[in-house]
Amino acid sequence: MRRFVTFEGGEGSGKTTQIKLAAGWLKERGIFALSTAEPGGTP
């Protein structure tokens, strides 16, 4: 089963940090994780 997770918040709120932590946690458990960014945002 596939899931789609979003992280939202203002600038400097820690979204990128949380995305990296979540992706790392999933990958450690053998679960595929793909991170993307909306156009115009900072990668």
MODELLER restraints for C-alpha pairs under 7 A, 6 or more apart:
rsr = mdl.restraints
at = mdl.atoms
rsr.add(forms.Gaussian(group=physical.xy_distance, feature=features.Distance(at['CA:7:A'], at['CA:15:A']), mean=6.12, stdev=0.5))
rsr.add(forms.Gaussian(group=physical.xy_distance, feature=features.Distance(at['CA:8:A'], at['CA:15:A']), mean=6.82, stdev=0.5))
rsr.add(forms.Gaussian(group=physical.xy_distance, feature=features.Distance(at['CA:9:A'], at['CA:15:A']), mean=6.75, stdev=0.5))
rsr.add(forms.Gaussian(group=physical.xy_distance, feature=features.Distance(at['CA:23:A'], at['CA:33:A']), mean=5.58, stdev=0.5))
rsr.add(forms.Gaussian(group=physical.xy_distance, feature=features.Distance(at['CA:26:A'], at['CA:32:A']), mean=6.86, stdev=0.5))
rsr.add(forms.Gaussian(group=physical.xy_distance, feature=features.Distance(at['CA:26:A'], at['CA:33:A']), mean=6.57, stdev=0.5))
rsr.add(forms.Gaussian(group=physical.xy_distance, feature=features.Distance(at['CA:27:A'], at['CA:33:A']), mean=6.56, stdev=0.5))
rsr.add(forms.Gaussian(group=physical.xy_distance, feature=features.Distance(at['CA:37:A'], at['CA:43:A']), mean=6.20, stdev=0.5))
